[in-house]
Amino acid sequence: MLSPGVVVAELDGGGVLLDTGRPAAAYLGPTALGWLRGRPPAAEHHVQHARCLTQWRAAGLIAPGGEPAAPAVHGDLEAEAADCAAWVPHPVLVVAMAVDCGFCTQLTADLAANAHSLTRSHASVLVVEADGTRSLGRRPVEPVPRRLTRLGRLAAHRGTPTAVLLAPDQPARVSTGFDEVSHALVALSGADPQVTVVEAPTSCSVDVAARPVDAVLTARVDGTRVGIAVRGHEPRRITETATGGIVDDGYTPVTLTVERPDTFYLLFRGGELLTRARTPVALRQTLAAVLAGYADHARALPGRIPLLCGAAVHADGHAILFPRTWMSDLVKRTRRLEQAGWQVRPEPYTTLRTAPGTGIPHLTTPTRPDQGGPAVTAVLTGAPQAGGPPTRAWLLASIVNWIARPATTDAVHALAASLRPLPVLTGTWQEALTHLTHRDHAREDHPRAGHVPPGGSGRRER
């Protein structure tokens, strides 16, 4: 019944249905968990049961069953692409974009940042939008652009961004989605998309990327390519020295951004502020930690569980986890946190390792991967914006969904098991900041923000 790569992890009376290959998951209450285990629905639950199955199938979490096969659609795109391929004298990537598409906005920023690299390419990139077509790289010869514009308009029906790669004597290839189109651009430039970091954009990352950059540097760490956009001469000089980054190393999607708008050096990962460094030395230290985190993740050593969340470590040797959406707000309050003994970790992945025998999760350090790090003693997270108080199982399911994909089944189960004894504190980042900087910090038995202890109902203690 489950789709390939989908796993069910049980959590304190509920569970999570999670795809280990892509960011898709669903919370399972006790009743829904029983349905997946083969228990037939009670008569009063037939409508709810059917709705859950429909939603799970739509998310690709369970295999289709009994529905008629969907008719073939968009076959005319492949036919049109095959016809256009006969007219192109060199590789051309036609990219269909939309004004109201956030992924397209990020892709537009990446293309602008890589403009200089594209001018040296022997290929063409045609960006087709509703109000016109832009050409980057080698310019195609008429009448090909008019035909390719029609192709781009057709490709937009499949979703944006969608790219069609045309090359002489080769079958056309269609890529849909930010990741796939970015990989197509990397490959078109002659670089290796398999070792290039491509991260899905968020509304915050689009805001950070919106302004022009002076250059994109490609940093290589253990074979992994990471794109670093720089704004300003001094940030560029520091970044080149600290990372060994070089310019024009093929198309490189922007992952990190370094700038100095005022008295601080700012380092962003996508839209997350990782540091407000006062000195070049502090900036270099954070850059080194971030790149070491990417190298550590690329090694994919067994027994480690990478999460897409933030972590703060206390001076007495324990740690807490928090949502990535809080990162920028907490980094801006670094001095207040440091006065209370806390340090926010800047690594791109919060990697856990469970202690043998106890199952207690510990943070790992990229520079010392074999040594045990601080023990995680609590998780801070936001409560749902609608509905009643969350159950503990719902909260744990949302935290398990922090796991970075691709993930292994063993890692999902190990994460779920390691979370069961941990207290979960719900609230806003402001409440989390108050809690962390209180004299009795997150190790206290009864924190003042919404505390959901192991076995708790999830009711907020206000």
Buried (B, 14 or more C-beta within 10 A) or exposed (E): EBBEBBBBBBBBEBBBBBBBBEEBBBBBBEBBBBBBEEEEBEEEBEEBBEEBBEEBBEBBBBEEEEEEEEEEEBEEBBEBBEEBBEBBEBBBBBBBBBEEBBBBBBBBBBBBBBEEBBEEBEBBBBBBBEEEBEBBBBEBEEEBBEBBBBBBBBBBEBBBBBBBBBBEEEEBBBBBBBBBBBBBBBBBBEBEBEBBBBBEBBEBBBEBBEEEBBBBBBBBBEEBBBBBBBBBEEBBEBBBEBBEBEBBBBBBBBBBBBBBEEEBBBBBBBBBBBBBBEEBEBBBBBBBBBBBBBBBBEEEEEEBBBBBBBBBBBEEEBBBBBBBBBBBBBBEBBEEBEEBBBBBBBBBBBBBBBEEEEEBBBBBBBEEBEEEBBBBBBBBBBBEEEEEBBBBBBBBBBBBBBBBBEBBBEBBBBBBBBBBBBBBBBBBBEBBBEBBBBEEBBEBEEBBBBBBBEEBEBBBEE
